[in-house]
Amino acid sequence: MLQNVIDMIAKQLKLDPSTITADSRLIEDLKADSANIMVMIMDLEDQFGITVEDDQIMKMKTVGDVCAYIEAHQ
């Protein structure tokens, strides 16, 4: 699942997937802005069949946080 999330984020942010790790911070390291984050959340919801509550979005700071949320809510 980590690689799926990395590939999706890399495509969204136009980055090389090999530069993204579980510890990569979405905003600070990957330079995602609020629009990028919202598109990413919608893609995650579609791809993994989950719903991400608005108050949880800002708690996801790293790629690993995103994966942990998906695992907990699938």
C-alpha positions as CSV (number, residue, x, y, z in Angstrom):
1,M,0.0,0.0,0.0
2,L,2.8,2.4,0.8
3,Q,4.1,2.3,-2.8
4,N,0.5,2.9,-4.1
5,V,0.2,6.0,-2.0
6,I,3.7,7.2,-3.0
7,D,2.9,6.7,-6.7
8,M,-0.4,8.6,-6.3
9,I,1.3,11.5,-4.4
10,A,4.2,11.6,-6.9
11,K,1.7,11.8,-9.8
12,Q,-0.3,14.5,-8.1
13,L,2.7,16.6,-7.2
14,K,4.7,15.8,-10.3
15,L,7.6,14.4,-8.3
16,D,9.9,11.4,-8.8
17,P,8.4,8.6,-6.6
18,S,11.9,7.5,-5.7
19,T,12.3,10.7,-3.7
20,I,9.3,10.0,-1.5
21,T,9.5,7.9,1.7
22,A,7.1,7.1,4.5
23,D,8.7,9.9,6.5
24,S,8.3,12.5,3.8
25,R,6.2,15.4,5.1
26,L,3.5,16.4,2.7
27,I,3.7,20.2,3.1
28,E,7.3,20.8,4.3
29,D,9.1,18.2,2.2
30,L,6.9,17.6,-0.8
31,K,5.6,21.2,-1.1
32,A,1.9,20.1,-1.3
33,D,-0.6,23.0,-0.9
34,S,-4.1,22.8,0.3
35,A,-5.5,22.2,-3.2
36,N,-3.0,19.3,-3.7
37,I,-4.0,17.8,-0.3
38,M,-7.8,18.0,-1.2
39,V,-7.2,16.3,-4.6
40,M,-5.0,13.7,-2.9
41,I,-7.8,13.0,-0.3
42,M,-10.4,12.6,-3.0
43,D,-8.1,10.2,-4.9
44,L,-7.5,8.2,-1.7
45,E,-11.2,8.0,-1.0
46,D,-11.9,6.7,-4.5
47,Q,-8.9,4.3,-4.7
48,F,-9.3,2.8,-1.2
49,G,-13.0,3.0,-0.6
50,I,-12.7,5.1,2.5
51,T,-14.0,8.5,3.7
52,V,-11.6,10.9,5.3
53,E,-13.2,13.2,7.8
54,D,-12.2,16.9,7.5
55,D,-10.8,17.1,11.0
56,Q,-8.4,14.2,10.2
57,I,-6.9,15.8,7.0
58,M,-4.6,18.2,8.9
59,K,-3.5,15.4,11.2
60,M,-1.9,13.6,8.3
61,K,1.6,15.2,8.2
62,T,3.6,12.4,6.5
63,V,3.1,9.8,3.8
64,G,3.3,7.2,6.6
65,D,0.4,9.0,8.4
66,V,-1.7,8.7,5.2
67,C,-0.9,5.0,5.0
68,A,-1.8,4.4,8.7
69,Y,-5.1,6.2,8.3
70,I,-6.0,4.1,5.2
71,E,-5.1,0.9,7.1
72,A,-7.2,1.9,10.1
73,H,-10.2,2.8,8.0
74,Q,-10.4,0.2,5.2
